[in-house]
Every structure is written in structure tokens, then in C-alpha cells.
């Protein structure tokens, strides 16, 4: 090793050692520390992080094992405009991704990495995305100069010696290199090299840009590998629904941000559904492969939750609130006088005084947010009281239904089932959410986010749709596909569906349809529940609101289908002909 080794290399794999040595020669760290994933290592690294001011201990009586981190105010979210797909041609990256030629990206970032770790420690972080020993799992190595990254990766992945044992002498591992540099946005790049199974990230310390196993490997590189290897890497939750008789059905769901995805993954059924249980397999990412039985099987590649704190409460997501009570890292939330955490939307009274996410005094009634809107918690999956007993199963779980959902004030009904797989892919390819006045000054502009993958697909979007269509021939028993919308509004701008736990009523219809247990009504855009199919008993909702939530308006749908045509045009010539024909069929039916 070029630098002084802080400890001995934990592997004899020559390809791995050569690559670590090559990166060390470029970045010039003072020492190299190999991470083993042990409890003792976690204690030691936490002490180092506290000594460096990277972490601050929280109230250990209220929040045992929990720590607080504050990031640079210029570094608080994923940076889509600085995230690049580095494929040999721009066409492979497609019109929705930023592209940089691989040779240019390597040259530019090599210059930034040169000596970037002088005076710092390079941590070698071996990790597995997916259950240990599973044929679905992928191995990664992240080299980083951030102890915050190491401690977060320990929660979010299966990190340490187990990854090196699974890797053995093989050369098939994701090569991830990260340096915070000086956290300067002018020197910040997150570059993905799909052909090389490589990720280089510089200039950021924020989770989504630097926890390279998450969006970078599990989705951007994962989607590329999935296309080549015949599986799906998707931005989807996975949940299990168990009936009082013990029958379990698994559902995957894709929702863009701010559409209640984590809340749905951790849903608690209302009292009316006594004896029913919803369990969480995963809250964010699903890797799905065809099983020997002809069904689609999914694993959650992650081992923890990297959740948005604001808006999380005992009303919106009790299981998340219970999950963050111990061994959790909080980033950019506010703190109370007694060193507890707080954020907008948390239960109870708003405290009179807080320390805000930038370390400044904050008083009740202030116009400024106390917690950053994208403040986060990193919590082990094992903390979730509703965790599925199969969440870590190497085989995964069989998926009976896939749900696509967006935030739409009009047009899209509460729930609709596709006629077939191609029609279902069409639902996913055209899904989106309406902007609010706060975001753009224009209300109701639909931002398309196909399969919730727009920022995360590692190659051209039209080709991605084609991969979804091609999967049908590989899956003898495909899941049924649905579209939902919890956010329909009436003429007064009020939500007509209460959401949260009441979404169980829609989920029950979905799983009954998937199992062929309940009827539906065929409409021009898909199958919807007939009157009486949705269990609305013990529910405070008017018949008028139910009709508004489930309404299909031909005028609105004509407008919607025309806008979907413009969306396909913006993606270029690779959009599959089958999806364009699907739109024309729907349009003819609506007319």
C-alpha cells in the first residue's frame, strides 16, 4: 500500500488490492483503514466522528445510540444537474440524463482526486446490496474519506468482512470512489460508468450523492445491469399484506417523491381491518427477477432506511417514528434544549425555542424552517416493528401486484387496473405529479416521472421502457399492474380521500384483484372498483367524495393523453411503438 495502512488489508483479492492501491496513489491519504463491520469498529469510528465534530451525541436517555449531523448548507440534497451517466455515446445515456464521455469524466475527476485525501484517512468499505449469499445480490467497495459515509453505509448495507467473504477472489464488484474535497459546488460531480461498473463522487457529503450503494449502484448502475442480465432494478417499495387467515400477498410500488411512499410501505391498517397485517420488506428499492416458478421475485437490496424527517409523525407513519428511537443518525433536523430532535410535522406542540439545522437559535413563529425540508434519518431496518420476516430472505418474495402512483389533483382516479402488461407499462411510463404554486408559480403542470425512475435510470428512458415490455415474455405469471392517486381534490381544493391508513381499503381491492377474488368495472382507461367493491365501512367519507375520487372524466383524459403524446415526443425515437399505439388506442376509446 502506498499510504501507511491504519490496519491490515482484510482481503487477498489481487484485483481489489491493486485497485485500492491505484486509488491511494491518486488521492494520497495519510492512512488506509479497512472496515470490518464489527460493533467495536462502529464504537471507535463514532468516537472519531464525535471528536472531529462530524457527529454530536443526542440525548442518550431519550434516543439511545442516536447522533446528530449537520451538513454544509450548500450540500443538502441530491444534485441532479451534477449527476452524470458516462456511456461511450450520448444516445445510450438518453435525453433525460446528463452525459459526459467516459474519458473526459475520468480525466476531469482524476484532476480533482489528485492529493484530495492528504491529511485524511481513506476508508475501504466493502458492502453487499441485497441479502448475504443471495444470487440476486451485488458487491461493492466504496473508498471514502468521510467517516459519516462509513457509519451511514454500515446502517444502509451489509457492510464489512461478510462482503469480502462473499466476493472471494472474484473481480465482479462495483468500484466506488468518494472524496468530500472542500464541499465546493463548483467541484462537485457524481459520475456513473455503467460499462465499468464504477462510480466516482466528489465534492459532496450528502447521503444521496455519497452513499454509493443506494441510488448510484442500486438504481443507476443496477438498472443498466438489469437490462443486460434480464432483471429489473426499480425505485419501489415492497410490502406484504397478511389476511386474518394467514394468506400473504406481496406488492411492489413506485411513487415519486412527496407521494407517501415510505408511509405506504409502513402502513398500519385501520380498525375496520382487525386481524390484517402489513409488513415492510423494503421502503425504497426493489430488485426483481423471474423465479423458477414463473413469478417475479423481489429483494430489497438495502439494510436500512434513509428517510425524509419533515412530515413524519405518529399520524402519518407510526412505524417510522418507532424505528428512529434508537441507533439512528439524524442529519439537518432541528434540536431541542434537552438534545432531542424536532422537525416540522412532528407530533406534539412546537417547542418555544430550538437550535435550527444550521446551528442558529430558532423561536416559535419564525418564518424560517427549523429543520431542513430534506433533513433525514438513517435507521436500521431491524428497528421497524412491522418488518417482514422475509425482508432478508436470499430468495426474496413473490410479487402479485405492481402499483404506480403520482400526485394528481384531477384526472387520475383513486385506483385503476391495467388491461394487460403493456397497458400497465404505459401507466408507469406516463406517471407524474402536478407541481404546486410554491414550486413553479404555475399550478397543475405535470412533471412526468416514469416508474419514479427519471433521476435514477442509468441509460436511455425509451430503451428502459422497451426492457419493461420485453420482460413480459420472461415472466410466465406476471404481476397485475395498477395505478393509484391518493391526492384527488374537489372543486374547493380539498382532498377527497383521507389517505394514510385508509389506503388499506384500496390495497385490499388490489390484492383481491391480483388473486382473482373480486370483480371490477371495465372503463375506457382500465378496470376500476364497482360500487360496493371498496370496503368503506366505519369510514368518515361522503358518497359525493367517493364519486369524486373515482371519477373518470373524458374531457380531462383527452387532455391528459395529448400531454402524454408530447412527453413521448420529448424522449425521442427510442420510445417503443407499442406504447405509442397504446396511447392512440386509449385516445380513440376516450373520443
N, C-alpha and C positions, 0 to 999 in steps of 0.2 A: 504493500500500500504506500502511496505517496506521502499522505499525511500521517502523523502519529495516530495509531489506532487507539481509540479510547477503550476498546475491548477487542477480543479476537473475532475474526470473521466467523460467523456461525454456519458457513457453508463451504464445501469444497468444489462447488459447481464452477468450472473454469470460465464458462461464458459469463456467468454472473460476476465473478471476481474481476474479470477483465473489463467489464462494462463499468463497475463501480470505480475501478482504478482510473479508467479513462475520464469519467466524470469528475473524479477528485483532482486529476491533473489540470482540468479546465477550471474548476471552481476554487481550488486551493484552500480547503478547510484546514483549521488547526488540528482537528482530530476527527476520526470516523468512529461512530458508535453504532453497532448492530443491535437492533431491537429484538428482544426475545418474547415480548408479550406477557411477561410474568407480573404478578401482583407487586413483587418487590421493585421491579423496574418502574411500574406505574407510580409507586410512592416516591421513588428517587426523582423521577422526571417531574412530578408535581412539585416537589420541593425546589427543584431548579427553576421551574416556571414561576413559582411564587417569589423566589429570590431575585429573579430577573424583572419582576413586575409584570410578567405576561399574564399571570393569573392572580386573583385575590381570593382568599378564603371567604366563603359566605357563613352565615350563622349555622354552625355545625349541629346545634340542637334542633333547629327547625329543618335544616337541609343538610343532613349528614353526607359527607363526601362530595358536596357541591362547591363549585368555584365559579368565579366571575371573570370575564374577559372583555376588554374594551378595544375595538379596532380603531385604526386611523379613520377620521371622518371622511376621507376620500376613498375609503376601501370598505364598503358596507354591503355590497351585493355582487351578484354575477355581472360580468361586463360583456354583454353580448357583442358590442361593437369591437371589442379587442380579442374576441374568441375566433380562432381560425381553423378551418379544415384544410390541411396541406396535402392535397392529392396531386398526381402528376399533371392533370388538366383541370381547368376551371369548371368544365362541364360536369365532371364527376362530383364536385362539391355542390353544384346546383345553384340556382338563383337566390335561395333563401339563406345560404351560408356565406360568411366572409371567407375568401380564399387567399392563400399565399402559396407560391411554388415551394415545394419541399427544400430545394437547395437554398433559396432565398431565406426561408424561415430558419433553417439550421445556421446559416451564416450570421443573420441578424442576432439571433438569440445566443449563439456562441460568443459573440462580442459582449453581450450583457453578462453572460455567465463567467466571463474571464475574471478570475480572482474574486468572484461575488461572495465566497464563503470565507475569505480571510478573516481571522479573528473569531470565527464561528465554528460550531460543530456540525458536521454532516451526519444526519441520522439515516441509517439504512432501514427502511420499514418494509418488511415482507408481509404480504397480506393475501387473503383469499376473498374473492367476491363469490358468494354462494356457499352452501353447506360444505364442510370439510369432507373430502372423499367423494363428492358428487361429480358425475361425468358432466354435469351442467356448469360446474364452477370454473372460474378463471383466476389465474395467479397474477399478481402484480408486485412490483418492487417500486416504492417511492423513495427517492433520495431527497431529503429536505433539510433546510437549516432552521426550521421552525419547530420548537418543542410543542407549541399549540397544535400544529398539524399532527404530530405524533400522538398526542393524547386524544385528539378527536378521532384519528384513524383507529385507535385502539377500541373506541366505542363503536364506530361505524362498520368495521370489517372484522374478519377473523385474522388477527394480526400476530405475527411472531414466528416462533420455531415451527409451529404446525404447518405454516405456509411453505417453509423451506423443505420440510419433510415431504410434503405433497409434490413439490417441484422436483426433488431429487436432482439428477444430472441433466434434466431437460433444458431446452433453450426456448421453450414456448412460455414467455412471461411478458407482461406489459412493462415497458421501461418508462418509468415516470421520474422526471427531474424537476425539482421546485426550489426556487430561492425567492425570498421576500425582497431581495435587493434593498432599496431605500423606500419602498412602497410609494413610488412616484408614478402617477397615472401615465406620464409620458414614456415610461419604461416598463409598461405592463402589457404582457401578451400571454394568451393561453392557446397554445398550438397543438393540434392533433395530427399525427401522421398515421393514418389508418393502415397503409401498406406495411409500415414498420412496427405496428403495434406499440407506438411510442407517444408520450405526452410530455411536452415541455411547458412549464408555467413559471413566469417571472413577474415580480413587481407587485404581488398581491398577497395578503394574509387571510382573505375572506374564504370561508368554507367552500362555497360553490366553485371557486377558482383554484383551490389548492388541495382539497381532499380528493386526490386524483382518482380514487376508486369509485367515486359517486357518479356525478353526471358525465365526467370525462371518459372513464373506462366503461362504466355500466351502461351508458347510453350512446355517447358519440362513437366511441370505438366499438362498443358492443353491437350497435345497430349494423355497423359495417361487417363485423364478424358474422352476425346473424344472417345477413343476406348471403354471404359466401358459404356458410355452413348449413343453411336451411332451418333457421330458427328465428324467433322474434325477441328483440330486446326493447322493452316498452316502458314508457313513463306511466306505470299503472300500479294502483293499489291491488292487493289480493285479500279477500276476506272469505270467511267460512260462515255459513248460516246453518245452525243445528235446530231441527224441529223438536217439539216435546217428545216425539217418538224416537229421537236419536238419528234421524236421517240428516246427513251433512251435504250441503251443496256449496261449491266454491265459485266465486265470481271475481273477475278482474275488471278494473275500471280506470278509465283515463279522463282526467279533469284538468283543464288549465289552472294556473294559479288563481287564488281567491274564489274558487268554486266549491270549497268544502271537502276537498279530497281526504285530508287526514281525519276530519270529523266523521266522514263516511266509513273510512277504514276501521274506526274505533267506535262505531255506532252502538248505542245501548237501546234495545227495543223498548217501546212504551209499555205501560202496564197492561194494555189490552193483549199484548203478546207474551203473557206469562208462560214461562216454560221454554220460550225461544232463546237462543243464544247466538250472538255474533262474535266471532273471534277474528283476530288480526293475524294474517300471515305476513303481510308487508304493507307499508303505507305509501310507497313512492315508486318502486321499480319492480318490474316482473320480467324474468327471462323465461320464455315459453318454448317448449319443444314437444314434438309428437312422440307419444309413448307407444310401447309395443301393443297396447290395446286399441290404438287408433284415436285416442283422445289427446287433447292438448294439455300438457302438464306444465305447471309453473313453479319456479322457485323465486324467493326473494333473495337477491344477491347481497343485501345489506344485513348488518347485525345490530343496527341502532336507528334512531330517528333524529333527523336534523330538521326540526320543525320551526315554523314561524310562531313566535310567542304572542304578539298582539292579537286579541280576539279569542285566545284560548281561555276557556273558563269551565267551571263545573256544569254550566248550562250547555255550552257548545261542544265540549269534549271532556267529560269526566275522566276517561281512561288516560288521556294525555296529561291531565293535571296530576293524576296519581303516579304517572310514570316519571315525572320530573322532581319528585320529592327526595330522591337520593341519587348519588353518583352521577350527577348531571353537570355539564358545562353550560353556562349561560353567557351569551355574547350580546352586548349592546342593549340589554334591558336596563330598566332603572333599578335603584336600590333604596330600601327604606332605612330609617335611622338605626334599626336593630339588625342591619345587614341581611335582610330578606330581599327577595326580588319582587318587582312590580312591573306591570305593563298595562297599556290601555286595553280595557275589556276584561281585566282580571276581576275575580269575584270580590265583593265587599266594597266598603267605602273607599273613595280615592283619598290616599294619605294627604295630610296638610302640607308636608314637606318631603321631598325626595332628593336624591342625587341622580341627575339625568344620565343618559347614555354617554354623554361627553364629559362626565365628571363635574358638572356645574350644579349649583343649588337650583332646585325647582320648587315652585309653590303651586298649590292647588288653584286652578283657574287660569294658569298660564296658557298662552296661545300656542306655545311650543310643545311638541310631544315629549313626554318624559323618556319613553323607550323608543328606539328607532323603529319605524314601521316594519323593517325587515330583521328586527332582532330575533335571535334564535336560541333554541335549546338543543343540546346534543345529549341524547339519553339512550341507555342500553335497551334493546328490545325486551330483554328479560324483566325489565321493570313494569311492562304493560300487564295489568291484571287480566286483560282479555286476550292474551297471546295464545295463538293456536298451538296445540301440542305438536302439530306438524310443521311449524314455521321453519324448523331447521332440518327437515327431512331431506336426505340426499335425492330422493325421487321427486320431491315436490308434491303438489296437489293437482287433481284433475279439474280443469276449468269447464263449467257448464254454460256460463254466460259471460259476455263481454259488454260493458256499459260505457258509452261515450257521453260526456255531459259538458255543457257550457253554461254561461250566464247570459240568459236572453230574457229581456222584459216582455217580448212579444213573440209571435210566430211559432216557436218550438213548444210542443205540448209537454206536459208533465212526464209522460213516458210513451214511447212508441217502439215497436219491434220491427226489425227489418224483414223484408220478404225472403231474403236469401243472403248468402255470404257477400256477394258482390255489392248488393244494396247496403249491407252493413258496413263494408269498407267505404262506401260512398258517405255514409253517416260520419265515419271517422275522418275522412279526407276533407269534409266541408265544415267540421265543427268549429265553433269560435265563441267569443264572448263580446258583448257590447261594451263600448267604452262609457265611462261616466263623465259628467261635466268637469269634474275635478281633474280628470286625466288629460282631456284634449280641448275642452271648451265646446266640443260637439258631442251631443248625446246620441247614443244608438248606433254609432259606427261600429260595425262588426270587425273585430280583429281575428282573422282566421288562425287557428292553432291546430292543425290536423293531428289527431291522436294525441294532442298535448305534447307533440314532439318537435314543433317548429324550431326551438332553440337547441334541440338535442340530437337531431338526426345527423349522422356522420357522413351523409352523402346526399345526392340529389333527391329532392322530395318526390318528383314524379316516379323515379325508379323505386323509391321506397313504397309507394302505392302499389306498383307492379309486384313487388316482393310479397306484399299482403295478399294480393289476388292469386299469386302463384302458390301460396301456402294452402289454398283450398284443396288442391289435388293431393297434397301430402297428408291431409287430416281426414281420415275416413269418417270420423264422428266429430265434426266441428262444433264449437260452442255457438249458441244463439246470440245474436247481436242486437243491442238495444241503445236507444238514445234517451237521456233524461234531461230535465230542466227544472231545478228547484226554484228558479228565480222569476217566474212569470208574474207580471204585475197587472193590476186592474187600471181603469181609466184615471183613478185618483193617485196612481203611482205607488200603491200598497201591494206588498207581496200577497199572493192569493193562496200560497201553500206554506205551512209553518216550518217545514224543513226539519233539520236536526234528527232527533229520534223518530219523528213521524215518517221519515223516509223509509222506515222499515215496511210501511204499507205498500210502497212501490216495489221495494226489494222482494217482498213476498210474492207479488204478481210475477215479477221477473223470474224467480226460481221455479214457480209453479208452471210458467210457460215453458221454461227450459226442460222441465220434467214431463211436459205434456199433460199436466193435471188440470188446467183451467183454459177456458175459451178466451176469445178476443174478438174484436170487431175490425174487419178489413176496411181501411180508408185509402185514400189516394196516395198517402205517403208512407203507409205501413200499418201494422196491427196495433190497436190501442185497446185498453180495457173497456168492456161494455159496462153500462150502468150496473152496479152491484158486484162487479169483479174485484174492485178495490175495497178492502175492508176498512170502512170509515167509522166503525162503531167506537163510541166513547171519545169522539174527536170533535173539537170545537171548530167546525168549519161549515159555512153555509153552502147550500146546493148551488147558489149563484157562483161562489168562488170555485167550487169543484168544476163546474162547467167552463169557467174562465181558464182554469189551469189546464184543462184537457182539450180545449178548443183547437180546431184546425181551420184557419181562415184562408180560403183560396186566393184572395187578393194579396194577403201577406206572403203566402207561399210562392205566388208568381214572382213577386219582387225578390224573394229570397233566392229562388232558382236562377234568376237573371244575375244576381250578385255572385252566386256560386260559379256561373259561367265565366265571369270576369276574373274570379280567383284562379280558376284553372288556366285561363289565358296567361295570367301573370307568372305561372310556373313553367310555361313553355311547352315544347313539343313532346317531352317525355311523359306527360300525363297520359295514363292508359286510355285507349279508345273505349274500353268497357265502361269507364267511369263517365266519360263524356256522353256515351249513349244512355247511361243510366239517368243522367240529368235530363236528356231530351225526352225520355220515356215519362219521367215524373212531370215534366213541363206539359207534355201532351195530355196527361191524365188530369192535371190541375185545370188546364184550359177547358 
